[in-house]
Amino acid sequence: MTIPEIHNLFLKSNGVTIDTRKIEANSFFVALKGERFDANTFAKEALEKGASYVIIDNKDFFINHRTILVNDSLVTLQDLAKFHRDYLNLPIIALTGSNGKTTTKELIQAVLSKKYNAKATVGNLNNHIGVPLTLLSFSSSTEIGIVEMGANHQKEIEFLCELAKPDYGYITNFGKAHLEGFGGVEGVIKGKSEMYNYLKSNHKKVFINLDDVIQEEKTRGIDRISFSNKNKDTNTFINNIDADPYVTIEYQNNEIKSNLIGLYNANNINAAITIGNYLKVTNYDIKTAIENYIPENNRSQIIIKNSNEIILDAYNANPSSMLLALENFIQLNKERKVVIIGDMFELGSESDIEHQNIIKFLEKENNLICYFIGNHFYKNKIPKENFTFFNDFETFKNNLEKNQFKDNTILIKGSRGIALERTLEYI
């Protein structure tokens, strides 16, 4: 069966799923394989649960006329998504970056939804499987698509751009994330800039932070829509930025008071403002959308518990985002401050030096009580009165149960693998 034929069947369905637990009546089930599973084995179950068709790549699991046998289910999913993107021919905004992708995506969607039927990547479905699923979630009623793209190796963004064919692109920043896969910071810049290469070669547009030297340099020769807090010769000039703790931004005689904490979130807001302005969303609607946006999923949330004010930023961490979070926390006008930070993963040979850099940064902060959790921090520990190191979460948890916090402002941040949001149970 050809991709156009499969697409014709897909259009009559209620959408695609790769998880039998999420099958709805008349849905398409695509059986993918991984290191520890083979979803071909669930094809029969998918049909029994109401799937209209199943796509498999193992003939041993062929069932009936509702079984579509292909050479490679993943390639078929990607080809189907690419065909569907061409079929819809709607404007697509792609974004990537080391930090802030998901928050920026959600802000852009909130702003654009004031004027358009704007649909975006759900959660973090931003890889070679997630992007096709995102594209296939768009329909003829979708007016603008927003596609988040993640990567930890070279050529991934290039491949995702060939699938999504974005009309606009935005890179949040270039930071120290996935250093192991990219081969250092220069590798990160090269890998993320594959989006710029696509936009330039296809004569598309790019949104940029003009104050970011790397963004400014890498986008020369591309049709640019920019924002700046320093240069008035820009499409969207941001007059003033403050964060204590919530980010407040002034532009075009408008003041936006967000529910996002940290100066590091300012550019995420600025990007949403710029894209909204360019696509003719009114200033009133932009302001309303951003002020009504509430972060969740352990991203820059403020939680009050047992007399403590907790800044929960435990969704993920890398050296760049960790440093930004700490800088913002230090500048807060609070008396009793506690830092609880966990290991940063996927740093490869740079791991020791990057954990040492964070420790050294905090070494001069004598008024901060600092807890470091995880083996990477523990093996680089130094003796300091306000520093305590724990080689794992269980040891830290036992300490917390014996020594309760009271009347403190607490920052919690670490990589996803260490799941520091568990700390909330013991504060």
Rosetta blueprint (number, residue, H / E / L):
1 M L
2 T L
3 I H
4 P H
5 E H
6 I H
7 H H
8 N H
9 L H
10 F H
11 L H
12 K L
13 S L
14 N L
15 G L
16 V E
17 T E
18 I L
19 D L
20 T H
21 R H
22 K H
23 I L
24 E L
25 A L
26 N L
27 S L
28 F E
29 F E
30 V E
31 A L
32 L L
33 K E
34 G L
35 E L
36 R L
37 F L
38 D E
39 A H
40 N H
41 T H
42 F H
43 A H
44 K H
45 E H
46 A H
47 L H
48 E H
49 K L
50 G L
51 A L
52 S L
53 Y E
54 V E
55 I E
56 I E
57 D L
58 N L
59 K H
60 D H
61 F H
62 F L
63 I L
64 N L
65 H L
66 R L
67 T E
68 I E
69 L E
70 V L
71 N L
72 D L
73 S H
74 L H
75 V H
76 T H
77 L H
78 Q H
79 D H
80 L H
81 A H
82 K H
83 F H
84 H H
85 R H
86 D H
87 Y H
88 L H
89 N L
90 L L
91 P L
92 I E
93 I E
94 A E
95 L E
96 T E
97 G L
98 S L
99 N L
100 G L
101 K H
102 T H
103 T H
104 T H
105 K H
106 E H
107 L H
108 I H
109 Q H
110 A H
111 V H
112 L H
113 S L
114 K L
115 K L
116 Y L
117 N L
118 A E
119 K E
120 A E
121 T L
122 V L
123 G L
124 N L
125 L L
126 N L
127 N L
128 H L
129 I L
130 G H
131 V H
132 P H
133 L H
134 T H
135 L H
136 L H
137 S H
138 F L
139 S L
140 S L
141 S L
142 T L
143 E L
144 I E
145 G E
146 I E
147 V E
148 E E
149 M L
150 G L
151 A L
152 N L
153 H L
154 Q L
155 K L
156 E H
157 I H
158 E H
159 F H
160 L H
161 C H
162 E H
163 L H
164 A H
165 K L
166 P L
167 D L
168 Y E
169 G E
170 Y E
171 I E
172 T L
173 N L
174 F L
175 G L
176 K L
177 A L
178 H L
179 L H
180 E H
181 G H
182 F H
183 G L
184 G L
185 V H
186 E H
187 G H
188 V H
189 I H
190 K H
191 G H
192 K H
193 S L
194 E H
195 M H
196 Y H
197 N H
198 Y H
199 L H
200 K H
201 S H
202 N L
203 H L
204 K L
205 K E
206 V E
207 F E
208 I E
209 N E
210 L L
211 D L
212 D L
213 V H
214 I H
215 Q H
216 E H
217 E H
218 K H
219 T L
220 R L
221 G L
222 I L
223 D E
224 R E
225 I E
226 S E
227 F E
228 S E
229 N L
230 K L
231 N L
232 K L
233 D L
234 T L
235 N L
236 T E
237 F E
238 I L
239 N L
240 N E
241 I E
242 D E
243 A E
244 D L
245 P L
246 Y E
247 V E
248 T E
249 I E
250 E E
251 Y E
252 Q L
253 N L
254 N E
255 E E
256 I E
257 K E
258 S E
259 N E
260 L E
261 I E
262 G L
263 L H
264 Y H
265 N H
266 A H
267 N H
268 N H
269 I H
270 N H
271 A H
272 A H
273 I H
274 T H
275 I H
276 G H
277 N H
278 Y H
279 L L
280 K L
281 V L
282 T L
283 N H
284 Y H
285 D H
286 I H
287 K H
288 T H
289 A H
290 I H
291 E H
292 N L
293 Y L
294 I L
295 P L
296 E L
297 N L
298 N L
299 R L
300 S L
301 Q E
302 I E
303 I E
304 I E
305 K E
306 N L
307 S L
308 N E
309 E E
310 I E
311 I E
312 L E
313 D E
314 A L
315 Y L
316 N L
317 A L
318 N L
319 P H
320 S H
321 S H
322 M H
323 L H
324 L H
325 A H
326 L H
327 E H
328 N H
329 F H
330 I H
331 Q H
332 L L
333 N L
334 K L
335 E L
336 R L
337 K E
338 V E
339 V E
340 I E
341 I E
342 G E
343 D L
344 M L
345 F L
346 E L
347 L L
348 G H
349 S H
350 E H
351 S H
352 D H
353 I H
354 E H
355 H H
356 Q H
357 N H
358 I H
359 I H
360 K H
361 F H
362 L H
363 E H
364 K L
365 E L
366 N L
367 N L
368 L E
369 I E
370 C E
371 Y E
372 F E
373 I E
374 G L
375 N H
376 H H
377 F H
378 Y H
379 K L
380 N L
381 K L
382 I L
383 P L
384 K L
385 E L
386 N L
387 F E
388 T E
389 F E
390 F E
391 N L
392 D L
393 F H
394 E H
395 T H
396 F H
397 K H
398 N H
399 N H
400 L H
401 E H
402 K H
403 N L
404 Q L
405 F L
406 K L
407 D L
408 N L
409 T E
410 I E
411 L E
412 I E
413 K E
414 G L
415 S L
416 R H
417 G H
418 I H
419 A L
420 L H
421 E H
422 R H
423 T H
424 L H
425 E H
426 Y H
427 I L
